[in-house]
Amino acid sequence: MVALIAAIASTSVACGNGSQTTDHSSALDIGPYSTQRPDSGFDDQPSETRGMLVESLRLGERAVFGSDVAPEFSAGHGGTVLATDSGFRNADGVSAPAMQPFRPLAAFNASAADTPYIGEYHKHYELSISLVAFPDDQSAADAAVALEHSDFGANSSNVPVSLSSYPAALSHWRPGTPNLGSWMAFKSVVIAVYVESLQADLDQLTGFVSKAYQQQIPKLDGYTPTAPDQLAMLKMDQDRLLTRLVKTDDTVPDQQRFAVYSPRGFAGQATDPAAVARDFESQGVKAIAVSDNKYLYKLSDAAAARDYLTHLANDPTVSKYVPMSGVPAMADIACFKATQPNSTTILARRFRCLIPHEGFVAEVFSDQETDVRQLAAAEYQLLKDAG
């Protein structure tokens, strides 16, 4: 992975204007990395694919956390943008062919369960909530019917279920099977809920789904879908955060590899989204940019950034990290090495460095010690030059 990253970085330097940097200290070893600020070409031209991603992330900011529905769904399983350059992905309760005639604009799925990692089917509590945006209320209402009919027709044993608190919801289950699906249009958004339990208890299942609607609907208040003819004009990075990160991979908008998140939207990717969201709020994090093996946290000012660097240094999430020597002559840069592998990701996470600059903190990762220091040095210089 690191070798590939280094190769990509070397290629990007060679294919650029030939200027690796114009104003960095000779003491800084930046290895193969360029400290030239990347351009914003990914945002400069109209792109419907980018627009669908941005609009889907807008929906993701409003997706309810499973722990808000019931303690049985306290472990987040991440959020997934269902809109891609080749069409819409399917998800529990979301059939791309069924909804396509109603011109969906964006779609996001959030999942949760009783444990971070699930094994045998029917042995866990699971919750899936998808939000699909349409151009208008009627399109959403028609799409909800089509989605329910598509799922209902998949098994002849399905029978309708009514929710007393939400009579407009279209729901069904298979008697004796511990799951239930439900669809409801709220203004221009279809909410699709799928719940799995440990036993085929219809009262429990309908209770979970009703609570999901109760929690989800208020979070959609104030959401207005982008007009279809404006979707391609949506920009992913209004504040040019991604151009403050060293280029190590393609700058193609992508939910996991190259995107900008609101704090709540980014928290939705965690195994404990509610706790991470509270943490971001208490620390004053305003936005998070993700670029390959790097993150950039935007804070209110330099003092807040310094405090957040200390917080990140003491809260290394999954892997246990210990301090190691950092970048020579750069005392503000803090570097760490993991004492154990991070089994939750295949990405390079063995070494990490934290780099503060004014109201920003950058976090960079690598699987090689020398490489992470070089990347941190390059990131420091780029932040400094970017102002």
BALUMBA-254029 format. One record per residue (C-alpha): x, y, z; residue number from 1. Coordinates in nm, 3 decimals, m for minus. Layout:
<nodes>
+---------+---------+---------+-----+
!       x !       y !       z !   n !
+---------+---------+---------+-----+
!       X !       Y !       Z ! NUM !
...
+---------+---------+---------+-----+
</nodes>
This chain:
<nodes>
+---------+---------+---------+-----+
!       x !       y !       z !   n !
+---------+---------+---------+-----+
!   0.000 !   0.000 !   0.000 !   1 !
!   0.273 !   0.250 !   0.099 !   2 !
!   0.483 !   0.160 !  m0.202 !   3 !
!   0.182 !   0.228 !  m0.422 !   4 !
!   0.116 !   0.559 !  m0.250 !   5 !
!   0.476 !   0.662 !  m0.296 !   6 !
!   0.465 !   0.562 !  m0.661 !   7 !
!   0.151 !   0.766 !  m0.719 !   8 !
!   0.302 !   1.063 !  m0.542 !   9 !
!   0.615 !   1.039 !  m0.755 !  10 !
!   0.404 !   1.024 !  m1.069 !  11 !
!   0.205 !   1.329 !  m0.968 !  12 !
!   0.525 !   1.526 !  m0.925 !  13 !
!   0.659 !   1.416 !  m1.260 !  14 !
!   0.334 !   1.500 !  m1.437 !  15 !
!   0.301 !   1.841 !  m1.278 !  16 !
!   0.479 !   2.163 !  m1.368 !  17 !
!   0.811 !   2.026 !  m1.248 !  18 !
!   0.816 !   2.237 !  m0.935 !  19 !
!   0.813 !   2.016 !  m0.630 !  20 !
!   0.812 !   2.316 !  m0.399 !  21 !
!   0.921 !   2.673 !  m0.403 !  22 !
!   0.961 !   2.766 !  m0.039 !  23 !
!   1.037 !   2.489 !   0.205 !  24 !
!   1.313 !   2.458 !   0.457 !  25 !
!   1.609 !   2.257 !   0.337 !  26 !
!   1.590 !   2.071 !   0.669 !  27 !
!   1.260 !   1.915 !   0.573 !  28 !
!   1.281 !   1.572 !   0.415 !  29 !
!   0.967 !   1.541 !   0.204 !  30 !
!   1.080 !   1.231 !   0.016 !  31 !
!   0.879 !   1.175 !  m0.305 !  32 !
!   0.596 !   1.412 !  m0.211 !  33 !
!   0.509 !   1.743 !  m0.372 !  34 !
!   0.431 !   2.044 !  m0.159 !  35 !
!   0.263 !   2.221 !  m0.447 !  36 !
!  m0.099 !   2.288 !  m0.357 !  37 !
!  m0.330 !   2.064 !  m0.565 !  38 !
!  m0.577 !   2.240 !  m0.789 !  39 !
!  m0.954 !   2.223 !  m0.757 !  40 !
!  m1.017 !   2.066 !  m1.096 !  41 !
!  m1.243 !   1.807 !  m0.936 !  42 !
!  m1.490 !   2.089 !  m0.860 !  43 !
!  m1.439 !   2.325 !  m1.151 !  44 !
!  m1.651 !   2.161 !  m1.422 !  45 !
!  m2.017 !   2.055 !  m1.409 !  46 !
!  m2.050 !   1.690 !  m1.303 !  47 !
!  m2.372 !   1.504 !  m1.233 !  48 !
!  m2.179 !   1.222 !  m1.068 !  49 !
!  m2.017 !   1.465 !  m0.824 !  50 !
!  m2.352 !   1.634 !  m0.769 !  51 !
!  m2.518 !   1.305 !  m0.677 !  52 !
!  m2.237 !   1.233 !  m0.431 !  53 !
!  m2.266 !   1.577 !  m0.270 !  54 !
!  m2.645 !   1.553 !  m0.249 !  55 !
!  m2.622 !   1.202 !  m0.104 !  56 !
!  m2.380 !   1.326 !   0.162 !  57 !
!  m2.630 !   1.600 !   0.242 !  58 !
!  m2.882 !   1.325 !   0.310 !  59 !
!  m2.624 !   1.135 !   0.513 !  60 !
!  m2.586 !   1.433 !   0.747 !  61 !
!  m2.953 !   1.384 !   0.837 !  62 !
!  m2.956 !   1.005 !   0.875 !  63 !
!  m3.063 !   0.895 !   1.221 !  64 !
!  m2.813 !   0.704 !   1.436 !  65 !
!  m2.922 !   0.354 !   1.532 !  66 !
!  m2.863 !   0.425 !   1.901 !  67 !
!  m3.129 !   0.698 !   1.881 !  68 !
!  m3.382 !   0.435 !   1.777 !  69 !
!  m3.308 !   0.167 !   2.038 !  70 !
!  m3.011 !   0.037 !   2.240 !  71 !
!  m3.026 !  m0.281 !   2.033 !  72 !
!  m2.881 !  m0.078 !   1.743 !  73 !
!  m2.603 !   0.104 !   1.929 !  74 !
!  m2.319 !  m0.018 !   1.704 !  75 !
!  m2.285 !   0.179 !   1.383 !  76 !
!  m2.208 !  m0.012 !   1.065 !  77 !
!  m2.133 !   0.295 !   0.860 !  78 !
!  m2.314 !   0.489 !   0.594 !  79 !
!  m2.309 !   0.428 !   0.220 !  80 !
!  m2.376 !   0.662 !  m0.069 !  81 !
!  m2.599 !   0.462 !  m0.303 !  82 !
!  m2.561 !   0.699 !  m0.600 !  83 !
!  m2.274 !   0.608 !  m0.833 !  84 !
!  m2.153 !   0.709 !  m1.178 !  85 !
!  m2.310 !   0.390 !  m1.315 !  86 !
!  m2.645 !   0.428 !  m1.140 !  87 !
!  m2.786 !   0.354 !  m0.797 !  88 !
!  m2.683 !   0.068 !  m0.573 !  89 !
!  m2.939 !  m0.157 !  m0.414 !  90 !
!  m2.974 !  m0.177 !  m0.036 !  91 !
!  m3.219 !  m0.329 !   0.210 !  92 !
!  m3.554 !  m0.194 !   0.093 !  93 !
!  m3.403 !   0.000 !  m0.196 !  94 !
!  m3.436 !  m0.142 !  m0.547 !  95 !
!  m3.267 !   0.073 !  m0.807 !  96 !
!  m3.484 !  m0.054 !  m1.096 !  97 !
!  m3.804 !   0.010 !  m0.898 !  98 !
!  m3.725 !   0.372 !  m0.815 !  99 !
!  m3.541 !   0.473 !  m1.134 ! 100 !
!  m3.858 !   0.581 !  m1.325 ! 101 !
!  m3.917 !   0.850 !  m1.060 ! 102 !
!  m3.579 !   1.019 !  m1.122 ! 103 !
!  m3.397 !   0.981 !  m0.788 ! 104 !
!  m3.142 !   1.253 !  m0.723 ! 105 !
!  m2.946 !   1.103 !  m0.436 ! 106 !
!  m2.955 !   0.815 !  m0.191 ! 107 !
!  m2.786 !   0.725 !   0.135 ! 108 !
!  m2.804 !   0.415 !   0.353 ! 109 !
!  m2.714 !   0.403 !   0.723 ! 110 !
!  m2.686 !   0.073 !   0.907 ! 111 !
!  m2.651 !  m0.032 !   1.270 ! 112 !
!  m2.664 !  m0.348 !   1.480 ! 113 !
!  m2.616 !  m0.474 !   1.832 ! 114 !
!  m2.243 !  m0.541 !   1.779 ! 115 !
!  m1.984 !  m0.379 !   1.551 ! 116 !
!  m1.931 !  m0.701 !   1.359 ! 117 !
!  m2.209 !  m0.945 !   1.287 ! 118 !
!  m2.181 !  m1.312 !   1.213 ! 119 !
!  m2.458 !  m1.562 !   1.164 ! 120 !
!  m2.775 !  m1.432 !   0.999 ! 121 !
!  m3.081 !  m1.406 !   1.228 ! 122 !
!  m2.858 !  m1.391 !   1.535 ! 123 !
!  m2.838 !  m1.014 !   1.568 ! 124 !
!  m3.048 !  m0.702 !   1.590 ! 125 !
!  m2.998 !  m0.503 !   1.271 ! 126 !
!  m3.137 !  m0.175 !   1.143 ! 127 !
!  m3.106 !  m0.024 !   0.797 ! 128 !
!  m3.243 !   0.319 !   0.708 ! 129 !
!  m3.216 !   0.454 !   0.355 ! 130 !
!  m3.299 !   0.807 !   0.245 ! 131 !
!  m3.372 !   0.865 !  m0.124 ! 132 !
!  m3.431 !   1.218 !  m0.256 ! 133 !
!  m3.660 !   1.290 !  m0.550 ! 134 !
!  m3.734 !   1.611 !  m0.744 ! 135 !
!  m4.074 !   1.664 !  m0.579 ! 136 !
!  m4.322 !   1.526 !  m0.328 ! 137 !
!  m4.533 !   1.336 !  m0.582 ! 138 !
!  m4.232 !   1.156 !  m0.726 ! 139 !
!  m4.133 !   1.048 !  m0.375 ! 140 !
!  m4.485 !   0.926 !  m0.295 ! 141 !
!  m4.500 !   0.723 !  m0.617 ! 142 !
!  m4.152 !   0.584 !  m0.560 ! 143 !
!  m4.243 !   0.466 !  m0.209 ! 144 !
!  m4.530 !   0.265 !  m0.354 ! 145 !
!  m4.307 !   0.118 !  m0.625 ! 146 !
!  m4.034 !   0.023 !  m0.379 ! 147 !
!  m4.279 !  m0.149 !  m0.144 ! 148 !
!  m4.447 !  m0.335 !  m0.428 ! 149 !
!  m4.112 !  m0.451 !  m0.562 ! 150 !
!  m4.006 !  m0.590 !  m0.226 ! 151 !
!  m4.350 !  m0.732 !  m0.145 ! 152 !
!  m4.359 !  m0.927 !  m0.470 ! 153 !
!  m4.023 !  m1.091 !  m0.403 ! 154 !
!  m4.183 !  m1.353 !  m0.177 ! 155 !
!  m4.535 !  m1.493 !  m0.190 ! 156 !
!  m4.541 !  m1.532 !   0.189 ! 157 !
!  m4.528 !  m1.156 !   0.252 ! 158 !
!  m4.831 !  m1.000 !   0.418 ! 159 !
!  m4.909 !  m0.629 !   0.475 ! 160 !
!  m4.851 !  m0.470 !   0.815 ! 161 !
!  m5.005 !  m0.147 !   0.943 ! 162 !
!  m4.831 !   0.101 !   1.172 ! 163 !
!  m5.086 !   0.281 !   1.389 ! 164 !
!  m4.858 !   0.582 !   1.442 ! 165 !
!  m4.772 !   0.611 !   1.071 ! 166 !
!  m5.073 !   0.502 !   0.863 ! 167 !
!  m4.910 !   0.635 !   0.545 ! 168 !
!  m4.623 !   0.390 !   0.579 ! 169 !
!  m4.630 !   0.083 !   0.354 ! 170 !
!  m4.499 !  m0.217 !   0.548 ! 171 !
!  m4.487 !  m0.594 !   0.526 ! 172 !
!  m4.329 !  m0.904 !   0.675 ! 173 !
!  m4.325 !  m1.281 !   0.641 ! 174 !
!  m4.496 !  m1.434 !   0.944 ! 175 !
!  m4.248 !  m1.640 !   1.142 ! 176 !
!  m3.948 !  m1.451 !   1.004 ! 177 !
!  m3.787 !  m1.194 !   1.238 ! 178 !
!  m3.767 !  m0.898 !   0.999 ! 179 !
!  m3.989 !  m0.625 !   0.864 ! 180 !
!  m3.961 !  m0.369 !   0.583 ! 181 !
!  m4.135 !  m0.033 !   0.561 ! 182 !
!  m4.146 !   0.258 !   0.315 ! 183 !
!  m4.284 !   0.607 !   0.356 ! 184 !
!  m4.254 !   0.933 !   0.166 ! 185 !
!  m4.182 !   1.243 !   0.371 ! 186 !
!  m4.213 !   1.543 !   0.140 ! 187 !
!  m3.962 !   1.472 !  m0.139 ! 188 !
!  m3.769 !   1.198 !   0.042 ! 189 !
!  m3.850 !   0.828 !   0.068 ! 190 !
!  m3.754 !   0.672 !   0.401 ! 191 !
!  m3.693 !   0.297 !   0.369 ! 192 !
!  m3.660 !   0.107 !   0.697 ! 193 !
!  m3.556 !  m0.255 !   0.736 ! 194 !
!  m3.529 !  m0.411 !   1.082 ! 195 !
!  m3.408 !  m0.752 !   1.194 ! 196 !
!  m3.467 !  m0.899 !   1.541 ! 197 !
!  m3.382 !  m1.217 !   1.729 ! 198 !
!  m3.736 !  m1.346 !   1.722 ! 199 !
!  m4.043 !  m1.312 !   1.501 ! 200 !
!  m4.222 !  m1.070 !   1.734 ! 201 !
!  m4.438 !  m0.842 !   1.519 ! 202 !
!  m4.510 !  m0.598 !   1.803 ! 203 !
!  m4.138 !  m0.556 !   1.867 ! 204 !
!  m4.060 !  m0.515 !   1.496 ! 205 !
!  m4.332 !  m0.255 !   1.438 ! 206 !
!  m4.220 !  m0.075 !   1.753 ! 207 !
!  m3.865 !  m0.048 !   1.618 ! 208 !
!  m3.985 !   0.079 !   1.280 ! 209 !
!  m4.222 !   0.335 !   1.436 ! 210 !
!  m3.939 !   0.464 !   1.656 ! 211 !
!  m3.714 !   0.485 !   1.349 ! 212 !
!  m3.969 !   0.708 !   1.174 ! 213 !
!  m4.017 !   0.912 !   1.491 ! 214 !
!  m3.644 !   0.984 !   1.508 ! 215 !
!  m3.579 !   1.021 !   1.135 ! 216 !
!  m3.860 !   1.253 !   1.023 ! 217 !
!  m3.756 !   1.556 !   1.234 ! 218 !
!  m3.404 !   1.532 !   1.096 ! 219 !
!  m3.539 !   1.584 !   0.745 ! 220 !
!  m3.712 !   1.911 !   0.838 ! 221 !
!  m3.552 !   2.188 !   0.637 ! 222 !
!  m3.408 !   1.961 !   0.371 ! 223 !
!  m3.485 !   2.076 !   0.018 ! 224 !
!  m3.355 !   1.868 !  m0.273 ! 225 !
!  m3.135 !   2.036 !  m0.526 ! 226 !
!  m3.320 !   2.099 !  m0.852 ! 227 !
!  m3.230 !   1.837 !  m1.115 ! 228 !
!  m3.089 !   2.099 !  m1.352 ! 229 !
!  m2.861 !   2.230 !  m1.074 ! 230 !
!  m2.730 !   1.894 !  m0.952 ! 231 !
!  m2.424 !   1.900 !  m1.177 ! 232 !
!  m2.327 !   2.244 !  m1.041 ! 233 !
!  m2.296 !   2.130 !  m0.679 ! 234 !
!  m1.941 !   2.166 !  m0.547 ! 235 !
!  m1.793 !   1.920 !  m0.305 ! 236 !
!  m1.534 !   2.150 !  m0.147 ! 237 !
!  m1.655 !   2.507 !  m0.118 ! 238 !
!  m1.381 !   2.595 !   0.134 ! 239 !
!  m1.097 !   2.433 !  m0.065 ! 240 !
!  m1.003 !   2.199 !   0.219 ! 241 !
!  m0.895 !   1.916 !  m0.010 ! 242 !
!  m0.644 !   2.142 !  m0.182 ! 243 !
!  m0.467 !   2.175 !   0.154 ! 244 !
!  m0.379 !   1.804 !   0.157 ! 245 !
!  m0.080 !   1.650 !  m0.017 ! 246 !
!  m0.182 !   1.465 !  m0.330 ! 247 !
!  m0.113 !   1.092 !  m0.300 ! 248 !
!  m0.392 !   0.948 !  m0.514 ! 249 !
!  m0.648 !   1.040 !  m0.778 ! 250 !
!  m0.855 !   1.349 !  m0.699 ! 251 !
!  m1.180 !   1.190 !  m0.809 ! 252 !
!  m1.476 !   1.258 !  m0.578 ! 253 !
!  m1.537 !   0.943 !  m0.377 ! 254 !
!  m1.712 !   0.888 !  m0.045 ! 255 !
!  m1.423 !   0.695 !   0.113 ! 256 !
!  m1.118 !   0.829 !  m0.069 ! 257 !
!  m1.181 !   1.193 !  m0.160 ! 258 !
!  m1.463 !   1.391 !  m0.002 ! 259 !
!  m1.558 !   1.662 !   0.246 ! 260 !
!  m1.788 !   1.586 !   0.537 ! 261 !
!  m1.983 !   1.776 !   0.795 ! 262 !
!  m1.898 !   1.658 !   1.149 ! 263 !
!  m2.225 !   1.469 !   1.186 ! 264 !
!  m2.197 !   1.313 !   0.843 ! 265 !
!  m1.846 !   1.191 !   0.917 ! 266 !
!  m1.948 !   1.062 !   1.260 ! 267 !
!  m2.200 !   0.838 !   1.086 ! 268 !
!  m1.910 !   0.628 !   0.957 ! 269 !
!  m1.799 !   0.534 !   1.309 ! 270 !
!  m1.892 !   0.234 !   1.520 ! 271 !
!  m2.032 !   0.472 !   1.784 ! 272 !
!  m2.168 !   0.761 !   1.573 ! 273 !
!  m2.346 !   0.941 !   1.856 ! 274 !
!  m2.032 !   0.952 !   2.072 ! 275 !
!  m1.815 !   1.072 !   1.783 ! 276 !
!  m2.068 !   1.341 !   1.691 ! 277 !
!  m2.069 !   1.466 !   2.052 ! 278 !
!  m1.691 !   1.462 !   2.048 ! 279 !
!  m1.671 !   1.671 !   1.731 ! 280 !
!  m1.919 !   1.921 !   1.873 ! 281 !
!  m1.739 !   1.957 !   2.205 ! 282 !
!  m1.403 !   1.999 !   2.030 ! 283 !
!  m1.537 !   2.255 !   1.783 ! 284 !
!  m1.468 !   2.060 !   1.463 ! 285 !
!  m1.637 !   2.238 !   1.170 ! 286 !
!  m1.560 !   2.007 !   0.875 ! 287 !
!  m1.346 !   1.706 !   0.780 ! 288 !
!  m1.175 !   1.650 !   0.447 ! 289 !
!  m1.071 !   1.297 !   0.348 ! 290 !
!  m0.802 !   1.242 !   0.087 ! 291 !
!  m0.660 !   0.891 !   0.057 ! 292 !
!  m0.448 !   0.832 !   0.371 ! 293 !
!  m0.495 !   1.185 !   0.508 ! 294 !
!  m0.756 !   1.382 !   0.699 ! 295 !
!  m0.792 !   1.755 !   0.750 ! 296 !
!  m0.996 !   1.885 !   1.043 ! 297 !
!  m1.117 !   2.244 !   1.025 ! 298 !
!  m1.159 !   2.424 !   1.357 ! 299 !
!  m1.252 !   2.775 !   1.461 ! 300 !
!  m0.900 !   2.908 !   1.527 ! 301 !
!  m0.541 !   2.815 !   1.606 ! 302 !
!  m0.605 !   2.764 !   1.977 ! 303 !
!  m0.887 !   2.521 !   1.904 ! 304 !
!  m0.664 !   2.339 !   1.657 ! 305 !
!  m0.389 !   2.296 !   1.915 ! 306 !
!  m0.641 !   2.162 !   2.165 ! 307 !
!  m0.779 !   1.922 !   1.908 ! 308 !
!  m0.432 !   1.794 !   1.820 ! 309 !
!  m0.383 !   1.710 !   2.188 ! 310 !
!  m0.721 !   1.539 !   2.191 ! 311 !
!  m0.637 !   1.329 !   1.884 ! 312 !
!  m0.299 !   1.239 !   2.031 ! 313 !
!  m0.471 !   1.100 !   2.340 ! 314 !
!  m0.763 !   0.934 !   2.161 ! 315 !
!  m0.629 !   0.714 !   1.882 ! 316 !
!  m0.962 !   0.537 !   1.817 ! 317 !
!  m0.913 !   0.168 !   1.736 ! 318 !
!  m0.538 !   0.101 !   1.737 ! 319 !
!  m0.332 !   0.178 !   2.045 ! 320 !
!  m0.063 !   0.429 !   1.951 ! 321 !
!   0.245 !   0.540 !   2.143 ! 322 !
!   0.459 !   0.846 !   2.069 ! 323 !
!   0.765 !   0.815 !   1.849 ! 324 !
!   1.022 !   1.063 !   1.725 ! 325 !
!   0.869 !   1.307 !   1.481 ! 326 !
!   0.990 !   1.531 !   1.202 ! 327 !
!   1.333 !   1.684 !   1.278 ! 328 !
!   1.317 !   2.053 !   1.373 ! 329 !
!   0.935 !   2.048 !   1.365 ! 330 !
!   0.834 !   2.027 !   1.731 ! 331 !
!   0.467 !   2.100 !   1.656 ! 332 !
!   0.431 !   1.778 !   1.456 ! 333 !
!   0.344 !   1.480 !   1.675 ! 334 !
!   0.404 !   1.127 !   1.544 ! 335 !
!   0.295 !   0.787 !   1.675 ! 336 !
!   0.325 !   0.416 !   1.606 ! 337 !
!   0.060 !   0.152 !   1.663 ! 338 !
!   0.130 !  m0.119 !   1.917 ! 339 !
!  m0.110 !  m0.359 !   1.746 ! 340 !
!  m0.264 !  m0.397 !   1.399 ! 341 !
!  m0.595 !  m0.230 !   1.324 ! 342 !
!  m0.811 !  m0.525 !   1.226 ! 343 !
!  m1.097 !  m0.303 !   1.107 ! 344 !
!  m0.922 !  m0.165 !   0.800 ! 345 !
!  m0.688 !  m0.275 !   0.523 ! 346 !
!  m0.556 !   0.080 !   0.485 ! 347 !
!  m0.212 !   0.191 !   0.595 ! 348 !
!  m0.251 !   0.273 !   0.964 ! 349 !
!   0.067 !   0.157 !   1.139 ! 350 !
!   0.219 !   0.507 !   1.173 ! 351 !
!   0.043 !   0.841 !   1.207 ! 352 !
!   0.144 !   1.205 !   1.242 ! 353 !
!  m0.058 !   1.510 !   1.348 ! 354 !
!   0.023 !   1.847 !   1.194 ! 355 !
!  m0.131 !   2.174 !   1.319 ! 356 !
!  m0.147 !   2.499 !   1.126 ! 357 !
!  m0.360 !   2.794 !   1.226 ! 358 !
!  m0.720 !   2.665 !   1.240 ! 359 !
!  m0.643 !   2.322 !   1.094 ! 360 !
!  m0.512 !   1.985 !   1.206 ! 361 !
!  m0.395 !   1.737 !   0.945 ! 362 !
!  m0.364 !   1.367 !   1.025 ! 363 !
!  m0.156 !   1.145 !   0.797 ! 364 !
!  m0.096 !   0.770 !   0.799 ! 365 !
!   0.150 !   0.523 !   0.652 ! 366 !
!   0.277 !   0.170 !   0.704 ! 367 !
!   0.640 !   0.289 !   0.691 ! 368 !
!   0.804 !   0.505 !   0.955 ! 369 !
!   1.026 !   0.709 !   0.726 ! 370 !
!   0.743 !   0.759 !   0.480 ! 371 !
!   0.501 !   0.896 !   0.740 ! 372 !
!   0.758 !   1.155 !   0.852 ! 373 !
!   0.819 !   1.262 !   0.492 ! 374 !
!   0.446 !   1.288 !   0.429 ! 375 !
!   0.401 !   1.488 !   0.749 ! 376 !
!   0.681 !   1.724 !   0.651 ! 377 !
!   0.529 !   1.777 !   0.308 ! 378 !
!   0.186 !   1.832 !   0.462 ! 379 !
!   0.328 !   2.088 !   0.704 ! 380 !
!   0.491 !   2.280 !   0.421 ! 381 !
!   0.178 !   2.270 !   0.206 ! 382 !
!  m0.041 !   2.399 !   0.490 ! 383 !
!   0.209 !   2.676 !   0.560 ! 384 !
!   0.226 !   2.780 !   0.194 ! 385 !
!  m0.152 !   2.760 !   0.153 ! 386 !
!  m0.202 !   3.009 !   0.436 ! 387 !
+---------+---------+---------+-----+
</nodes>
